[in-house]
Amino acid sequence: MKIDYQAIYEKLAKENGVTPQQVREDMAQAIRQAYENPKDEQTKWFQKQVPCKGQIPTPEEMMDFVSQCCSENENQTFFVS
Protein backbone atom coordinates (compact mmCIF):
# COMPACT_ATOMS: atom_id res chain seq x y z
CA MET A 1 0.00 0.00 0.00
CA LYS A 2 1.36 3.39 -1.02
CA ILE A 3 1.02 6.07 1.63
CA ASP A 4 0.22 9.62 0.52
CA TYR A 5 2.43 11.43 3.01
CA GLN A 6 1.60 14.86 1.66
CA ALA A 7 -2.13 14.24 2.18
CA ILE A 8 -1.42 13.22 5.78
CA TYR A 9 0.66 16.33 6.41
CA GLU A 10 -1.98 18.55 4.81
CA LYS A 11 -4.84 17.03 6.84
CA LEU A 12 -2.94 17.36 10.13
CA ALA A 13 -1.82 20.89 9.21
CA LYS A 14 -5.38 21.97 8.53
CA GLU A 15 -6.61 20.44 11.80
CA ASN A 16 -3.88 22.21 13.77
CA GLY A 17 -3.63 25.55 11.97
CA VAL A 18 -0.05 25.07 10.79
CA THR A 19 1.69 24.31 7.49
CA PRO A 20 2.29 20.80 6.18
CA GLN A 21 6.03 21.48 6.47
CA GLN A 22 5.59 22.34 10.16
CA VAL A 23 3.74 19.05 10.72
CA ARG A 24 6.60 17.10 9.14
CA GLU A 25 9.23 19.06 11.09
CA ASP A 26 7.37 18.45 14.37
CA MET A 27 7.11 14.74 13.62
CA ALA A 28 10.81 14.55 12.78
CA GLN A 29 11.70 16.39 15.98
CA ALA A 30 9.55 14.07 18.12
CA ILE A 31 11.10 10.99 16.52
CA ARG A 32 14.60 12.40 16.96
CA GLN A 33 13.98 13.20 20.64
CA ALA A 34 12.61 9.71 21.26
CA TYR A 35 15.66 8.11 19.66
CA GLU A 36 18.13 10.36 21.45
CA ASN A 37 16.48 9.79 24.84
CA PRO A 38 14.78 6.37 24.93
CA LYS A 39 12.94 5.89 28.21
CA ASP A 40 13.80 2.21 28.72
CA GLU A 41 15.22 -0.96 27.18
CA GLN A 42 11.88 -1.93 25.65
CA THR A 43 11.80 1.39 23.79
CA LYS A 44 15.38 0.85 22.58
CA TRP A 45 14.43 -2.63 21.34
CA PHE A 46 11.40 -1.28 19.48
CA GLN A 47 13.45 1.48 17.88
CA LYS A 48 15.90 -1.10 16.51
CA GLN A 49 12.99 -2.79 14.69
CA VAL A 50 12.21 0.30 12.60
CA PRO A 51 14.02 0.07 9.25
CA CYS A 52 15.68 3.30 8.23
CA LYS A 53 18.49 4.52 6.02
CA GLY A 54 20.13 6.60 8.75
CA GLN A 55 20.42 6.23 12.51
CA ILE A 56 17.01 7.84 13.08
CA PRO A 57 13.99 7.17 10.85
CA THR A 58 12.33 9.93 8.90
CA PRO A 59 8.63 10.58 9.48
CA GLU A 60 7.95 8.68 6.25
CA GLU A 61 10.00 5.67 7.37
CA MET A 62 8.20 5.67 10.73
CA MET A 63 4.76 5.89 9.10
CA ASP A 64 5.68 3.03 6.75
CA PHE A 65 6.73 0.87 9.71
CA VAL A 66 3.67 1.67 11.82
CA SER A 67 1.38 1.11 8.85
CA GLN A 68 2.99 -2.27 8.18
CA CYS A 69 2.68 -3.28 11.84
CA CYS A 70 -0.98 -2.28 11.89
CA SER A 71 -1.70 -4.18 8.69
CA GLU A 72 0.01 -7.32 9.95
CA ASN A 73 -1.75 -7.16 13.32
CA GLU A 74 -5.12 -5.66 12.44
CA ASN A 75 -6.98 -8.01 14.79
CA GLN A 76 -4.81 -7.20 17.79
CA THR A 77 -4.97 -4.28 20.19
CA PHE A 78 -1.80 -2.56 21.34
CA PHE A 79 -1.51 -0.35 24.39
CA VAL A 80 1.22 2.27 24.40
CA SER A 81 2.07 4.10 27.57
MMTF fields as JSON, N, C-alpha, C and O atoms, coordinates in Angstrom:
{
  "mmtfVersion": "1.0.0",
  "mmtfProducer": "UNKNOWN",
  "numBonds": 323,
  "numAtoms": 324,
  "numGroups": 81,
  "numChains": 1,
  "numModels": 1,
  "chainsPerModel": [1],
  "groupsPerChain": [81],
  "chainIdList": ["A"],
  "bondAtomList": [4, 2, 8, 6, 12, 10, 16, 14, 20, 18, 24, 22, 28, 26, 32, 30, 36, 34, 40, 38, 44, 42, 48, 46, 52, 50, 56, 54, 60, 58, 64, 62, 68, 66, 72, 70, 76, 74, 80, 78, 84, 82, 88, 86, 92, 90, 96, 94, 100, 98, 104, 102, 108, 106, 112, 110, 116, 114, 120, 118, 124, 122, 128, 126, 132, 130, 136, 134, 140, 138, 144, 142, 148, 146, 152, 150, 156, 154, 160, 158, 164, 162, 168, 166, 172, 170, 176, 174, 180, 178, 184, 182, 188, 186, 192, 190, 196, 194, 200, 198, 204, 202, 208, 206, 212, 210, 216, 214, 220, 218, 224, 222, 228, 226, 232, 230, 236, 234, 240, 238, 244, 242, 248, 246, 252, 250, 256, 254, 260, 258, 264, 262, 268, 266, 272, 270, 276, 274, 280, 278, 284, 282, 288, 286, 292, 290, 296, 294, 300, 298, 304, 302, 308, 306, 312, 310, 316, 314, 320, 318],
  "bondOrderList": [1, 1, 1, 1, 1, 1, 1, 1, 1, 1, 1, 1, 1, 1, 1, 1, 1, 1, 1, 1, 1, 1, 1, 1, 1, 1, 1, 1, 1, 1, 1, 1, 1, 1, 1, 1, 1, 1, 1, 1, 1, 1, 1, 1, 1, 1, 1, 1, 1, 1, 1, 1, 1, 1, 1, 1, 1, 1, 1, 1, 1, 1, 1, 1, 1, 1, 1, 1, 1, 1, 1, 1, 1, 1, 1, 1, 1, 1, 1, 1],
  "groupList": [{"groupName": "MET", "atomNameList": ["N", "CA", "C", "O"], "elementList": ["N", "C", "C", "O"], "formalChargeList": [0, 0, 0, 0], "bondAtomList": [1, 0, 2, 1, 3, 2], "bondOrderList": [1, 1, 2], "singleLetterCode": "M", "chemCompType": "L-PEPTIDE LINKING"}, {"groupName": "LYS", "atomNameList": ["N", "CA", "C", "O"], "elementList": ["N", "C", "C", "O"], "formalChargeList": [0, 0, 0, 0], "bondAtomList": [1, 0, 2, 1, 3, 2], "bondOrderList": [1, 1, 2], "singleLetterCode": "K", "chemCompType": "L-PEPTIDE LINKING"}, {"groupName": "ILE", "atomNameList": ["N", "CA", "C", "O"], "elementList": ["N", "C", "C", "O"], "formalChargeList": [0, 0, 0, 0], "bondAtomList": [1, 0, 2, 1, 3, 2], "bondOrderList": [1, 1, 2], "singleLetterCode": "I", "chemCompType": "L-PEPTIDE LINKING"}, {"groupName": "ASP", "atomNameList": ["N", "CA", "C", "O"], "elementList": ["N", "C", "C", "O"], "formalChargeList": [0, 0, 0, 0], "bondAtomList": [1, 0, 2, 1, 3, 2], "bondOrderList": [1, 1, 2], "singleLetterCode": "D", "chemCompType": "L-PEPTIDE LINKING"}, {"groupName": "TYR", "atomNameList": ["N", "CA", "C", "O"], "elementList": ["N", "C", "C", "O"], "formalChargeList": [0, 0, 0, 0], "bondAtomList": [1, 0, 2, 1, 3, 2], "bondOrderList": [1, 1, 2], "singleLetterCode": "Y", "chemCompType": "L-PEPTIDE LINKING"}, {"groupName": "GLN", "atomNameList": ["N", "CA", "C", "O"], "elementList": ["N", "C", "C", "O"], "formalChargeList": [0, 0, 0, 0], "bondAtomList": [1, 0, 2, 1, 3, 2], "bondOrderList": [1, 1, 2], "singleLetterCode": "Q", "chemCompType": "L-PEPTIDE LINKING"}, {"groupName": "ALA", "atomNameList": ["N", "CA", "C", "O"], "elementList": ["N", "C", "C", "O"], "formalChargeList": [0, 0, 0, 0], "bondAtomList": [1, 0, 2, 1, 3, 2], "bondOrderList": [1, 1, 2], "singleLetterCode": "A", "chemCompType": "L-PEPTIDE LINKING"}, {"groupName": "GLU", "atomNameList": ["N", "CA", "C", "O"], "elementList": ["N", "C", "C", "O"], "formalChargeList": [0, 0, 0, 0], "bondAtomList": [1, 0, 2, 1, 3, 2], "bondOrderList": [1, 1, 2], "singleLetterCode": "E", "chemCompType": "L-PEPTIDE LINKING"}, {"groupName": "LEU", "atomNameList": ["N", "CA", "C", "O"], "elementList": ["N", "C", "C", "O"], "formalChargeList": [0, 0, 0, 0], "bondAtomList": [1, 0, 2, 1, 3, 2], "bondOrderList": [1, 1, 2], "singleLetterCode": "L", "chemCompType": "L-PEPTIDE LINKING"}, {"groupName": "ASN", "atomNameList": ["N", "CA", "C", "O"], "elementList": ["N", "C", "C", "O"], "formalChargeList": [0, 0, 0, 0], "bondAtomList": [1, 0, 2, 1, 3, 2], "bondOrderList": [1, 1, 2], "singleLetterCode": "N", "chemCompType": "L-PEPTIDE LINKING"}, {"groupName": "GLY", "atomNameList": ["N", "CA", "C", "O"], "elementList": ["N", "C", "C", "O"], "formalChargeList": [0, 0, 0, 0], "bondAtomList": [1, 0, 2, 1, 3, 2], "bondOrderList": [1, 1, 2], "singleLetterCode": "G", "chemCompType": "PEPTIDE LINKING"}, {"groupName": "VAL", "atomNameList": ["N", "CA", "C", "O"], "elementList": ["N", "C", "C", "O"], "formalChargeList": [0, 0, 0, 0], "bondAtomList": [1, 0, 2, 1, 3, 2], "bondOrderList": [1, 1, 2], "singleLetterCode": "V", "chemCompType": "L-PEPTIDE LINKING"}, {"groupName": "THR", "atomNameList": ["N", "CA", "C", "O"], "elementList": ["N", "C", "C", "O"], "formalChargeList": [0, 0, 0, 0], "bondAtomList": [1, 0, 2, 1, 3, 2], "bondOrderList": [1, 1, 2], "singleLetterCode": "T", "chemCompType": "L-PEPTIDE LINKING"}, {"groupName": "PRO", "atomNameList": ["N", "CA", "C", "O"], "elementList": ["N", "C", "C", "O"], "formalChargeList": [0, 0, 0, 0], "bondAtomList": [1, 0, 2, 1, 3, 2], "bondOrderList": [1, 1, 2], "singleLetterCode": "P", "chemCompType": "L-PEPTIDE LINKING"}, {"groupName": "ARG", "atomNameList": ["N", "CA", "C", "O"], "elementList": ["N", "C", "C", "O"], "formalChargeList": [0, 0, 0, 0], "bondAtomList": [1, 0, 2, 1, 3, 2], "bondOrderList": [1, 1, 2], "singleLetterCode": "R", "chemCompType": "L-PEPTIDE LINKING"}, {"groupName": "TRP", "atomNameList": ["N", "CA", "C", "O"], "elementList": ["N", "C", "C", "O"], "formalChargeList": [0, 0, 0, 0], "bondAtomList": [1, 0, 2, 1, 3, 2], "bondOrderList": [1, 1, 2], "singleLetterCode": "W", "chemCompType": "L-PEPTIDE LINKING"}, {"groupName": "PHE", "atomNameList": ["N", "CA", "C", "O"], "elementList": ["N", "C", "C", "O"], "formalChargeList": [0, 0, 0, 0], "bondAtomList": [1, 0, 2, 1, 3, 2], "bondOrderList": [1, 1, 2], "singleLetterCode": "F", "chemCompType": "L-PEPTIDE LINKING"}, {"groupName": "CYS", "atomNameList": ["N", "CA", "C", "O"], "elementList": ["N", "C", "C", "O"], "formalChargeList": [0, 0, 0, 0], "bondAtomList": [1, 0, 2, 1, 3, 2], "bondOrderList": [1, 1, 2], "singleLetterCode": "C", "chemCompType": "L-PEPTIDE LINKING"}, {"groupName": "SER", "atomNameList": ["N", "CA", "C", "O"], "elementList": ["N", "C", "C", "O"], "formalChargeList": [0, 0, 0, 0], "bondAtomList": [1, 0, 2, 1, 3, 2], "bondOrderList": [1, 1, 2], "singleLetterCode": "S", "chemCompType": "L-PEPTIDE LINKING"}],
  "groupTypeList": [0, 1, 2, 3, 4, 5, 6, 2, 4, 7, 1, 8, 6, 1, 7, 9, 10, 11, 12, 13, 5, 5, 11, 14, 7, 3, 0, 6, 5, 6, 2, 14, 5, 6, 4, 7, 9, 13, 1, 3, 7, 5, 12, 1, 15, 16, 5, 1, 5, 11, 13, 17, 1, 10, 5, 2, 13, 12, 13, 7, 7, 0, 0, 3, 16, 11, 18, 5, 17, 17, 18, 7, 9, 7, 9, 5, 12, 16, 16, 11, 18],
  "groupIdList": [1, 2, 3, 4, 5, 6, 7, 8, 9, 10, 11, 12, 13, 14, 15, 16, 17, 18, 19, 20, 21, 22, 23, 24, 25, 26, 27, 28, 29, 30, 31, 32, 33, 34, 35, 36, 37, 38, 39, 40, 41, 42, 43, 44, 45, 46, 47, 48, 49, 50, 51, 52, 53, 54, 55, 56, 57, 58, 59, 60, 61, 62, 63, 64, 65, 66, 67, 68, 69, 70, 71, 72, 73, 74, 75, 76, 77, 78, 79, 80, 81],
  "secStructList": [7, 7, 7, 7, 2, 2, 2, 2, 2, 2, 2, 2, 2, 2, 2, 2, 6, 1, 7, 2, 2, 2, 2, 2, 2, 2, 2, 2, 2, 2, 2, 2, 2, 2, 2, 2, 1, 7, 1, 1, 2, 2, 2, 2, 2, 2, 2, 2, 2, 1, 7, 7, 1, 1, 1, 1, 7, 7, 2, 2, 2, 2, 2, 2, 2, 2, 2, 2, 2, 2, 2, 2, 6, 6, 6, 7, 7, 7, 7, 7, 7],
  "xCoordList": [0.838, 0.0, 0.88, 1.785, 0.612, 1.364, 0.712, -0.493, 1.517, 1.016, 1.199, 2.274, 0.153, 0.217, 0.614, -0.234, 1.915, 2.425, 1.961, 1.586, 1.987, 1.597, 0.157, -0.156, -0.721, -2.126, -2.235, -3.047, -1.426, -1.422, -0.963, -1.599, 0.144, 0.663, -0.352, -0.541, -0.998, -1.981, -3.191, -3.68, -3.675, -4.837, -4.493, -5.256, -3.344, -2.938, -2.669, -2.987, -2.092, -1.825, -3.121, -3.226, -4.092, -5.381, -6.045, -6.587, -6.0, -6.615, -5.933, -6.558, -4.649, -3.879, -3.468, -2.747, -3.916, -3.629, -2.17, -1.685, -1.459, -0.05, 0.161, -0.783, 1.381, 1.69, 2.019, 2.399, 1.868, 2.292, 3.77, 4.141, 4.607, 6.03, 6.248, 7.114, 5.462, 5.59, 5.197, 5.825, 4.16, 3.744, 4.9, 5.239, 5.506, 6.605, 7.79, 8.395, 8.124, 9.232, 8.962, 9.861, 7.721, 7.366, 7.46, 7.931, 7.008, 7.11, 8.57, 8.942, 9.393, 10.815, 11.477, 12.302, 11.119, 11.697, 11.282, 12.105, 10.026, 9.545, 10.243, 10.623, 10.404, 11.099, 12.55, 13.065, 13.205, 14.603, 14.768, 15.68, 13.892, 13.978, 13.781, 14.467, 12.851, 12.61, 13.82, 14.146, 14.481, 15.662, 16.875, 17.703, 16.986, 18.131, 17.976, 18.968, 16.739, 16.477, 15.445, 14.365, 15.76, 14.78, 14.544, 15.47, 13.273, 12.937, 13.303, 13.448, 13.458, 13.801, 14.304, 14.355, 14.673, 15.222, 14.184, 14.533, 12.936, 11.879, 11.752, 11.557, 11.86, 11.803, 12.99, 12.836, 14.179, 15.377, 15.199, 15.553, 14.653, 14.427, 13.474, 13.739, 12.371, 11.397, 12.043, 11.825, 12.821, 13.453, 14.37, 14.486, 15.018, 15.897, 15.113, 15.691, 13.822, 12.992, 12.578, 12.185, 12.667, 12.213, 13.3, 14.391, 13.013, 14.021, 14.183, 13.206, 15.435, 15.685, 17.058, 17.931, 17.225, 18.491, 19.577, 20.759, 19.181, 20.131, 20.012, 19.485, 20.505, 20.422, 19.037, 18.609, 18.34, 17.01, 16.065, 16.376, 14.91, 13.99, 13.365, 13.166, 13.07, 12.329, 10.859, 10.454, 10.065, 8.631, 8.02, 7.16, 8.471, 7.947, 8.322, 7.498, 9.57, 10.001, 9.219, 8.853, 8.964, 8.202, 6.756, 6.202, 6.141, 4.761, 4.67, 3.707, 5.666, 5.684, 5.713, 4.954, 6.59, 6.733, 5.455, 4.984, 4.896, 3.668, 2.518, 1.736, 2.415, 1.376, 1.512, 0.521, 2.741, 2.993, 2.629, 2.007, 3.009, 2.675, 1.165, 0.646, 0.472, -0.982, -1.641, -2.595, -1.141, -1.699, -1.488, -2.376, -0.312, 0.006, -0.739, -0.953, -1.131, -1.746, -3.097, -3.431, -3.879, -5.123, -6.145, -7.058, -6.024, -6.984, -6.493, -7.142, -5.347, -4.808, -4.897, -4.926, -4.939, -4.967, -3.647, -3.169, -3.066, -1.8, -2.023, -2.728, -1.418, -1.513, -0.13, 0.842, -0.047, 1.218, 1.119, 0.172, 2.087, 2.073, 2.993, 3.111],
  "yCoordList": [-1.188, 0.0, 1.248, 1.381, 2.134, 3.391, 4.439, 4.68, 5.046, 6.07, 7.447, 7.769, 8.246, 9.621, 10.528, 11.09, 10.651, 11.432, 12.874, 13.448, 13.455, 14.862, 15.064, 16.063, 14.131, 14.237, 14.164, 14.864, 13.328, 13.219, 14.531, 15.054, 15.061, 16.326, 17.455, 18.273, 17.496, 18.547, 18.437, 19.448, 17.221, 17.028, 17.452, 18.176, 16.996, 17.359, 18.859, 19.475, 19.44, 20.886, 21.666, 22.61, 21.285, 21.972, 21.863, 22.842, 20.666, 20.442, 21.245, 21.581, 21.551, 22.212, 23.64, 24.269, 24.155, 25.546, 25.84, 26.922, 24.881, 25.069, 24.634, 24.21, 24.739, 24.313, 22.823, 22.25, 22.203, 20.799, 20.607, 19.605, 21.564, 21.484, 21.491, 20.779, 22.296, 22.34, 21.006, 20.555, 20.372, 19.049, 18.069, 17.354, 18.034, 17.099, 17.396, 16.479, 18.675, 19.059, 18.649, 18.166, 18.841, 18.455, 16.944, 16.464, 16.2, 14.735, 14.301, 13.446, 14.892, 14.553, 14.874, 14.103, 15.995, 16.386, 15.412, 15.031, 15.013, 14.073, 12.717, 12.105, 12.261, 10.988, 11.1, 10.215, 12.18, 12.396, 12.416, 11.783, 13.137, 13.201, 11.827, 11.476, 11.052, 9.709, 8.804, 8.0, 8.933, 8.107, 8.564, 7.742, 9.84, 10.357, 10.117, 10.072, 9.964, 9.786, 8.682, 8.958, 7.437, 6.368, 6.179, 6.251, 5.933, 5.888, 4.579, 4.542, 3.491, 2.209, 1.239, 1.569, 0.043, -0.956, -1.441, -1.755, -1.505, -1.929, -0.918, -1.304, 0.346, 1.389, 1.26, 1.369, 1.028, 0.852, -0.344, -0.267, -1.444, -2.629, -2.301, -2.654, -1.632, -1.275, -0.403, -0.612, 0.555, 1.475, 0.736, 1.125, -0.321, -1.098, -1.876, -2.312, -2.053, -2.787, -1.932, -2.461, -0.623, 0.295, 0.41, 0.908, -0.046, 0.068, 1.523, 2.237, 1.935, 3.304, 3.372, 2.545, 4.364, 4.525, 5.13, 4.833, 5.973, 6.602, 5.987, 4.887, 6.709, 6.234, 6.467, 5.749, 7.478, 7.84, 7.862, 8.481, 7.195, 7.173, 8.537, 9.358, 8.736, 9.929, 9.718, 8.593, 10.771, 10.577, 9.564, 8.768, 9.602, 8.681, 7.233, 6.327, 7.025, 5.671, 5.175, 4.002, 6.057, 5.671, 5.348, 4.361, 6.168, 5.89, 4.579, 3.829, 4.302, 3.026, 1.857, 0.898, 1.947, 0.868, 0.675, -0.451, 1.764, 1.673, 1.13, 0.304, 1.591, 1.11, -0.391, -1.122, -0.838, -2.265, -3.07, -4.127, -2.579, -3.277, -3.371, -4.412, -2.29, -2.283, -3.247, -3.942, -3.287, -4.184, -5.64, -6.473, -5.939, -7.317, -7.766, -8.962, -6.828, -7.159, -6.485, -6.022, -6.423, -5.656, -6.201, -5.472, -7.436, -8.009, -7.954, -8.485, -7.311, -7.201, -5.763, -4.823, -5.605, -4.285, -4.066, -4.934, -2.895, -2.555, -1.376, -0.426, -1.45, -0.351, 0.257, -0.444, 1.55, 2.265, 3.238, 4.019, 3.185, 4.105, 5.26, 6.137],
  "zCoordList": [0.0, 0.0, 0.0, 0.824, -0.907, -1.017, -0.121, -0.197, 0.716, 1.63, 0.996, 0.49, 1.026, 0.522, 1.69, 2.384, 1.882, 3.014, 2.97, 3.993, 1.786, 1.662, 2.106, 2.754, 1.764, 2.185, 3.707, 4.311, 4.312, 5.781, 6.394, 7.309, 5.886, 6.412, 6.232, 7.132, 5.08, 4.81, 5.733, 6.236, 5.959, 6.841, 8.272, 8.912, 8.764, 10.127, 10.237, 11.254, 9.204, 9.207, 9.302, 10.086, 8.521, 8.529, 9.897, 10.409, 10.486, 11.802, 12.907, 13.913, 12.715, 13.771, 13.447, 14.222, 12.313, 11.967, 11.711, 12.04, 11.124, 10.79, 9.339, 8.672, 8.86, 7.494, 7.476, 8.497, 6.307, 6.185, 6.531, 7.142, 6.143, 6.472, 7.982, 8.491, 8.698, 10.158, 10.777, 11.735, 10.233, 10.725, 10.571, 11.514, 9.387, 9.144, 10.055, 10.609, 10.21, 11.091, 12.532, 13.22, 12.993, 14.367, 14.552, 15.583, 13.545, 13.621, 13.67, 14.473, 12.811, 12.775, 14.113, 14.604, 14.691, 15.982, 17.088, 17.921, 17.098, 18.118, 17.98, 18.978, 16.758, 16.525, 16.969, 17.653, 16.583, 16.961, 18.483, 19.016, 19.178, 20.64, 21.267, 22.227, 20.73, 21.263, 21.067, 21.94, 19.93, 19.659, 20.454, 20.846, 20.69, 21.447, 22.942, 23.669, 23.406, 24.838, 25.08, 25.604, 24.709, 24.933, 26.43, 27.238, 26.778, 28.205, 28.883, 30.105, 28.109, 28.724, 27.66, 26.475, 28.1, 27.182, 26.172, 25.034, 26.566, 25.65, 24.501, 23.349, 24.816, 23.789, 22.851, 21.635, 23.407, 22.578, 21.644, 20.468, 22.157, 21.339, 20.194, 19.044, 20.501, 19.477, 18.413, 17.22, 18.83, 17.884, 16.913, 15.751, 17.38, 16.508, 15.45, 14.455, 15.649, 14.694, 13.499, 12.459, 13.647, 12.597, 11.525, 11.804, 10.298, 9.246, 8.803, 8.58, 8.684, 8.233, 7.584, 7.845, 6.742, 6.019, 6.902, 6.73, 7.841, 8.752, 10.143, 10.308, 11.129, 12.506, 13.098, 14.002, 12.579, 13.081, 11.892, 10.874, 11.996, 10.853, 10.574, 11.47, 9.316, 8.903, 9.265, 9.558, 9.25, 9.481, 8.505, 8.882, 7.256, 6.254, 6.576, 6.448, 6.994, 7.372, 8.582, 8.646, 9.535, 10.727, 10.359, 10.843, 9.508, 9.097, 8.319, 8.478, 7.482, 6.755, 7.736, 7.595, 8.726, 9.707, 10.512, 10.67, 11.019, 11.822, 10.982, 11.453, 9.745, 8.851, 8.608, 8.614, 8.397, 8.179, 9.425, 9.321, 10.592, 11.84, 12.029, 12.431, 11.741, 11.892, 10.91, 11.262, 9.701, 8.688, 9.063, 8.884, 9.581, 9.951, 11.199, 11.397, 12.032, 13.319, 13.478, 14.568, 12.408, 12.437, 13.427, 13.815, 13.841, 14.787, 16.228, 17.129, 16.445, 17.793, 18.284, 17.489, 19.593, 20.193, 20.91, 21.641, 20.692, 21.344, 22.273, 21.935, 23.437, 24.388, 24.52, 24.801, 24.318, 24.403, 25.56, 25.65, 26.43, 27.571, 27.339, 28.195]
}
